[in-house]
């Protein structure tokens, strides 16, 4: 664009300078006119060449611009694909980590259940042993107490019979009655 403007300015300046020569002499005017015309033809040829060059430059810039856009679009697409692939890999890794964590938690849970089951079994065993030991230890005593109760009940009945006999004797004998009163049996 600058080159076109600069060329136009040069042409204008050249025309102003050449117009001064035209007024100066007629004989030399024809030769000067030919020179000016030839010079203008050369300048015009150069301008045509410059315009074609600028046009070609514009086309090249547009082509490069299209190429850059295509390259940027391709790079963006590749980046998106790479990001999606990385995202997929991250999801797969996270899934594997979740599965590993769940597996570890299951193992720990099973271990805790095993320990809890062992303690429960120990507690029930100790409690069962204590109950069994009490029964085996207390059984002879209960049998002995039961036999003593039976003996006492039979002897108690005999004592009741003896007391009744003494009371009836105490009603007849004053000395027996005094002894029974002193023992609070009457």
Order of alpha helices (4+ residues) and beta strands (2+ residues): alpha-alpha-alpha
